Amino acid sequence: MTKQSWTSHIHFILAISGAAIGLGTVWAAPFTIGSHGGGICLFLYIILTMLIGLPILHLEILMGYQTQTNIIDGINQLSITANASRHWRMIGYLSTGLLFFILSFYVVAGGQVIEQILTNFFKIIKFNPGINQLNLSYISSLIFSGLTFWVSKTPLKRGIERCVKVLMPALFMSLFFILFGLKDLDGFDTAFNYLFEINFNDLNMFSFSAAMGLSFFTLATGAGCMMNYGAYLNNRKSLLFINAISSMMVIIGVCLSGLIVFTISFNQNLAPESGPSLIFITIPIALKQFFPYELWANIIFFLLLLSAAITSSISLLEPLMRITDEKLKISKVKSGVFALTILLFTSAIYIYFNENWLEKISTVIMEYLLPASALGYVLFARKIKLLSCLPEKNQIIQKLLSFAINYLCPLALIFLLGGHL
C-alpha cells in the first residue's frame, strides 16, 4: 500500500472537524441539548469537551502518529513496545466492531438528509415518484452508503481532502447566513436565553451523561477513527494547538445549530425536546425566509449538510477499509462492497422494523459505547505511558495533559458509566 499523508495541517484540521461537524453538531446536538435542560447541558458540554474530550482526542491522534498504521496493528504495536499484556490488543478489535455499529446507524441518519433533498427536488419539478416514505428512506440510506464508499476508496488527497477543504467552510457560512436571517425573528431572544442561560437547578446525572456522550459523538473520539487520521500525519508540530482549534470549531458549530433550531422551535411553539426529527422540522421553516426560492434553499442547505455528513461517515468507513487493506490484504474496493452489503441489511432493519430506533440507538452510542471505548483508550494510554514517549515541549501543558489523562478523564468516565448501573 502506498504511504499517504495529509497535505497540510489545514487539511488535517478540516478533516477532524469534518468528522464531527455534520450530523454530530447540526443534527444530534440540538435534540440532545433540548432534551436535557438547554443551557446547563450546553455548559457541561463545553466544559467536558475541553477537559475530557480534547485530551482523549489528543491521545488518540498521538497513538496514530506514533504507529503510522491501522487501528488493530497500531494497538498491537504499542502493546509490544511497552511490554503490556496482550489483552490490551482487544481494544483494536472492539474499536473495529464499534466503528461498524456506529456506521450502520449513521448511514440511516445520513439517508434522512438525502431524503430531504430528494423530496424538495421532486416538489420543484412537480414529480411524484410513487414511492412510500419508508421505501424512500431506505433508498436514500443506500445512496448515502454508496457516496461514503466512493469517497473512502479514493486516495486521501483526491478524496477526503478535496471534500473537506471547500465544503466545510461552506457549511459554516450557511449556518451563519441562516442565523443572520433569523436574528430579528420572534423566538431568537428566547432561544438565546434557553441556550446560554445556566440554571444549576437543572443539573443532574442525566444532563451530565448526555453532555459527555455528545462531546465524544461530536469530536468523533472513543472509537479509534481519530487514531486512524493521526496515522496519516507526517509531523506533530503544534498538534495540541491544532486539536484545540478543531474542538473549538465543533463547539461553535453546536452553538450555531442550537440557536437556529431553537429559534424556530420557540417561534413555532415546538418543544425543544422534540427528539431526532427536530432539525428536519425546523430548518425547512427557517428557510421559508427565502420565499419563493425556499425549496432551492432547502436543497442547497441539505446538500452542504450532506457533504458534512459524508465527511463524518468516511471517518468511520475509511479505518475499516484500511484494516482490510493493510492487515488482511483485501483491497479497499472489495472490503467496501462487503461493508455495503451488510449495511443493506442493517439499514432495512433500522427503517422497517423499529420506528423509534434513531433516538434509542443514538443514546446507546453516545452514553454507553463511546464512553466505555474512550475509557479503554485512556487506561491503555496510561499503561503504555504515551505522553512520556511523545512529550510536549511546554512543561505546564505536559503536566495538565498528564493530570487529565491519568486522573481526570478516567475518573469522569468511570463516574459516568457507573451512573448507568
C-alpha positions in Angstrom: 0.0 0.0 0.0 1.3 3.5 -0.9 2.1 5.6 2.1 -0.4 8.5 2.3 -0.3 11.6 4.5 -2.1 14.9 4.9 -1.0 17.6 2.5 -1.1 20.2 5.3 -2.3 20.8 8.9 -5.1 22.8 7.4 -6.4 19.7 5.7 -5.9 17.8 8.9 -7.9 20.3 10.9 -10.7 20.3 8.3 -10.8 16.5 8.3 -11.0 16.3 12.1 -13.7 18.9 12.1 -15.5 17.3 9.2 -15.6 14.0 11.1 -17.6 15.9 13.7 -19.3 18.9 12.2 -22.3 17.4 10.3 -24.8 15.2 11.8 -22.9 15.3 15.1 -23.4 19.0 15.6 -26.3 20.1 13.3 -28.5 17.0 13.9 -27.6 15.4 17.2 -26.6 18.4 19.3 -29.9 20.4 19.2 -32.1 17.5 20.2 -29.7 16.2 22.8 -29.3 19.7 24.4 -33.1 20.3 24.1 -33.9 17.0 25.9 -31.5 17.7 28.8 -32.1 21.2 30.1 -30.8 23.5 27.4 -28.2 25.9 28.9 -26.9 23.6 31.6 -26.4 20.8 29.1 -24.5 23.1 26.7 -22.4 24.5 29.6 -21.5 20.9 30.6 -20.8 20.0 27.0 -18.3 22.9 26.5 -16.5 22.2 29.8 -16.4 18.4 29.3 -15.2 18.9 25.7 -12.2 21.0 26.7 -11.4 19.0 29.9 -12.2 15.4 28.8 -12.9 15.3 25.1 -9.8 17.3 23.9 -7.2 15.2 25.9 -8.8 12.0 24.6 -8.8 13.4 21.1 -5.1 14.3 21.5 -4.1 10.9 22.8 -5.9 9.0 20.0 -4.2 11.1 17.4 -0.8 10.7 19.1 -1.3 6.9 19.1 -2.0 7.1 15.3 1.0 9.4 14.7 3.4 7.1 16.6 2.3 3.9 14.9 1.5 5.1 11.3 -0.7 2.1 10.7 -4.3 0.9 11.1 -6.1 0.7 14.4 -5.6 -3.0 15.1 -1.9 -3.2 14.2 -1.3 0.2 15.9 -2.6 -1.0 19.3 -0.7 -4.3 18.9 2.5 -2.3 18.1 2.1 0.0 21.1 1.4 -3.0 23.4 4.5 -4.9 22.3 6.7 -1.8 22.6 5.5 -1.2 26.2 5.6 -4.9 27.1 1.9 -4.6 28.0 -0.5 -7.5 28.4 -1.7 -8.9 25.1 -5.3 -8.5 26.4 -4.9 -4.7 25.7 -4.9 -5.6 22.0 -8.6 -6.3 22.2 -9.1 -2.5 22.1 -8.3 -2.5 18.4 -10.8 -5.3 17.6 -13.5 -3.7 19.8 -13.0 -0.4 18.1 -13.4 -2.1 14.7 -16.8 -3.5 15.8 -17.9 -0.2 17.3 -16.9 1.7 14.2 -19.1 -0.5 12.0 -22.0 -0.4 14.5 -21.9 3.4 14.5 -21.6 3.4 10.7 -24.7 1.2 10.4 -26.7 3.8 12.4 -25.1 6.8 10.7 -25.9 5.8 7.1 -29.7 5.8 8.0 -29.4 9.2 9.7 -27.4 10.5 6.6 -30.1 9.0 4.4 -32.6 11.3 6.0 -30.6 14.2 4.7 -30.7 12.8 1.2 -34.4 12.2 1.6 -34.9 15.9 2.3 -33.0 16.8 -0.8 -35.0 14.4 -3.0 -38.3 15.4 -1.5 -37.7 19.1 -2.2 -36.4 18.4 -5.7 -39.5 16.3 -6.5 -41.6 19.3 -5.4 -39.7 21.7 -7.7 -40.1 19.5 -10.8 -43.7 18.6 -9.7 -42.9 14.9 -9.9 -44.5 12.1 -7.9 -42.1 9.1 -7.7 -44.9 6.9 -6.3 -42.6 5.6 -3.5 -43.8 5.4 0.1 -41.8 7.2 2.8 -40.2 4.0 4.2 -39.0 2.9 0.8 -37.7 6.4 0.0 -35.8 6.4 3.4 -34.3 3.0 2.5 -33.2 4.1 -1.0 -31.8 7.3 0.5 -29.7 5.4 3.0 -28.3 3.2 0.3 -27.4 6.3 -1.7 -25.6 7.7 1.3 -23.7 4.4 1.8 -22.6 4.5 -1.8 -21.4 8.1 -1.6 -19.5 7.3 1.6 -17.8 4.3 -0.1 -16.9 6.3 -3.2 -15.1 9.0 -1.2 -13.4 6.4 1.1 -11.9 4.3 -1.7 -10.4 7.4 -3.3 -6.8 8.3 -2.3 -6.5 10.8 0.6 -5.6 13.9 -1.5 -8.4 13.4 -4.1 -11.0 12.1 -1.6 -11.2 13.3 1.9 -9.0 16.4 1.5 -10.8 17.6 -1.6 -14.2 17.0 0.1 -13.4 19.0 3.3 -11.4 22.0 2.1 -14.4 23.6 0.3 -17.5 22.1 1.8 -16.7 22.5 5.5 -16.2 26.3 5.2 -19.4 26.4 3.0 -21.4 24.7 5.7 -20.2 27.1 8.3 -21.1 30.1 6.1 -24.6 28.7 5.5 -25.2 28.4 9.3 -24.1 32.0 9.8 -26.2 33.1 6.9 -29.3 31.3 8.1 -28.8 32.6 11.7 -28.4 36.2 10.4 -31.8 35.9 8.7 -33.4 34.7 11.9 -31.9 37.3 14.4 -35.0 39.6 14.2 -37.5 36.7 14.5 -39.7 36.2 17.5 -38.1 33.4 19.4 -34.5 34.4 18.8 -34.1 36.0 22.2 -35.9 33.1 23.9 -33.6 30.6 22.1 -30.5 32.6 23.1 -31.6 32.6 26.7 -32.5 29.0 26.6 -29.2 28.0 25.2 -26.8 30.3 27.1 -28.5 30.9 30.5 -27.3 28.3 33.0 -29.7 27.1 35.6 -27.9 24.8 38.0 -31.2 23.5 39.3 -31.4 21.6 36.1 -28.0 19.9 36.8 -28.4 16.1 37.2 -26.8 12.9 36.2 -28.8 12.7 33.0 -27.6 16.1 31.8 -24.0 15.2 32.7 -24.3 11.9 30.9 -25.8 13.4 27.8 -23.3 16.2 27.6 -20.3 13.9 27.9 -21.7 11.5 25.4 -22.4 14.4 23.0 -18.8 15.5 23.4 -17.5 12.1 22.3 -20.0 12.0 19.4 -19.2 15.5 18.1 -15.5 15.1 18.4 -15.6 11.6 16.9 -13.5 10.2 19.7 -13.6 6.9 21.5 -13.9 4.6 18.6 -10.4 4.9 17.0 -11.3 6.9 13.9 -9.1 9.8 15.2 -6.3 7.4 15.8 -6.6 6.4 12.1 -6.5 10.0 11.0 -3.5 10.6 13.2 -1.7 7.8 11.4 -1.7 9.9 8.2 0.3 12.7 10.0 3.9 13.1 8.9 4.8 15.5 11.7 3.3 16.6 15.0 4.2 20.3 15.1 1.7 22.2 17.3 -0.6 19.1 17.4 -2.3 20.0 20.6 -3.0 23.5 19.4 -4.4 22.1 16.2 -6.7 19.7 18.2 -7.8 22.6 20.3 -8.8 24.6 17.2 -10.8 21.6 15.9 -12.6 21.3 19.3 -13.5 25.0 19.3 -14.8 24.7 15.7 -17.0 21.9 16.8 -18.3 23.9 19.8 -19.1 26.9 17.6 -20.9 24.6 15.2 -23.0 23.2 18.1 -23.9 26.8 19.3 -24.9 27.9 15.8 -27.0 24.9 15.1 -28.7 25.2 18.5 -29.6 28.9 18.0 -31.1 28.2 14.6 -33.1 25.1 15.7 -34.3 26.6 19.0 -35.2 30.0 17.4 -37.6 28.2 15.1 -38.8 25.8 17.8 -39.9 28.7 20.1 -41.2 30.7 17.2 -43.4 27.8 16.0 -44.3 26.6 19.6 -42.3 23.4 19.1 -40.9 21.7 22.2 -37.1 21.8 22.3 -37.1 18.2 23.4 -39.0 17.0 20.3 -36.3 14.5 19.5 -34.2 13.5 16.5 -36.6 14.9 13.9 -36.2 18.4 15.3 -33.8 19.7 12.7 -35.8 18.3 9.8 -38.8 20.2 11.1 -37.1 23.5 12.0 -34.7 24.0 9.1 -37.3 24.0 6.4 -39.3 26.5 8.4 -36.2 28.7 8.8 -35.6 28.6 5.1 -39.0 30.0 4.3 -37.4 33.4 4.6 -36.0 32.8 1.1 -39.5 32.6 -0.5 -40.2 32.0 -3.3 -36.9 30.1 -3.5 -37.2 28.2 -0.2 -37.2 24.8 -1.9 -33.9 25.6 -3.6 -32.6 27.0 -0.3 -33.6 23.7 1.4 -31.7 21.7 -1.3 -28.6 23.8 -1.0 -28.5 23.7 2.8 -29.1 19.9 2.9 -26.5 19.4 0.2 -24.0 21.1 2.4 -25.2 19.1 5.4 -24.9 16.0 3.2 -21.2 16.8 2.5 -20.5 17.3 6.2 -22.4 14.0 7.0 -20.2 12.2 4.4 -17.0 13.6 5.9 -18.3 12.1 9.2 -19.2 8.7 7.8 -15.9 8.3 5.9 -14.1 8.8 9.2 -15.9 5.6 10.2 -15.7 3.5 7.0 -12.1 4.5 6.0 -10.5 2.9 9.1 -12.3 -0.3 8.4 -11.2 -0.4 4.8 -7.7 0.4 5.8 -7.6 -2.5 8.2 -8.7 -4.9 5.5 -6.1 -3.4 3.1 -3.1 -3.4 5.4 -3.8 -6.4 7.7 -5.9 -8.8 5.5 -4.5 -7.7 2.1 -8.0 -7.2 0.8 -8.4 -4.2 -1.5 -10.4 -1.3 -0.3 -12.9 -1.8 -3.1 -13.7 -5.4 -2.2 -13.9 -4.6 1.5 -16.1 -1.6 0.8 -18.5 -3.7 -1.3 -18.7 -6.2 1.5 -19.5 -3.4 4.0 -22.2 -2.0 1.7 -23.8 -5.5 1.5 -24.0 -5.7 5.3 -25.3 -2.1 5.5 -28.0 -3.0 3.0 -29.5 -5.4 5.7 -28.8 -3.3 8.8 -30.5 -0.2 7.1 -33.6 -2.3 6.4 -33.8 -3.5 10.0 -33.5 0.1 11.3 -36.0 1.6 8.9 -38.7 -1.1 8.6 -38.7 -2.9 12.0 -38.1 -0.2 14.6 -39.8 3.2 14.3 -38.1 4.6 17.4 -34.6 3.4 16.5 -33.0 6.8 16.0 -33.2 8.1 19.5 -32.6 4.8 21.2 -29.5 3.9 19.1 -28.0 7.4 19.4 -28.5 7.2 23.2 -26.8 3.8 23.4 -23.8 5.1 21.3 -23.3 8.4 23.0 -24.0 7.5 26.6 -22.7 3.9 26.8 -20.5 2.6 23.9 -18.3 5.7 23.2 -17.6 6.5 26.8 -16.7 2.8 27.5 -14.4 2.7 24.5 -12.9 6.0 25.4 -12.1 4.7 28.9 -10.3 1.8 27.3 -8.1 4.2 25.3 -7.4 6.3 28.3 -6.4 3.3 30.5 -4.3 2.0 27.7 -2.5 5.3 27.2 -1.7 5.3 30.9 -0.4 1.8 30.8 2.0 2.4 27.9 2.9 5.9 29.3 2.0 7.5 25.9 2.8 11.1 26.9 6.2 10.2 28.2 7.0 8.8 24.8 5.9 11.9 23.0 6.4 14.8 25.5 5.0 18.3 24.9 7.7 21.0 24.8 5.7 23.2 27.2 6.1 21.7 30.7 2.9 23.3 32.0 0.9 21.8 29.1 2.6 18.4 29.7 1.6 18.4 33.4 -2.0 19.4 32.6 -2.3 16.7 29.9 -0.8 14.1 32.3 -3.3 15.1 35.0 -6.2 15.0 32.6 -5.3 11.6 31.1 -4.1 9.9 34.3 -6.8 11.1 36.7 -9.5 13.5 35.4 -10.6 11.5 32.3 -10.7 8.0 33.8 -12.5 9.2 36.9 -15.1 11.2 34.9 -15.7 8.2 32.6 -16.0 5.7 35.5 -18.4 8.1 37.2 -20.4 8.4 34.0 -20.6 4.7 33.3 -21.2 3.9 37.0 -24.2 6.2 37.0 -25.9 3.9 34.4 -25.6 0.9 36.6 
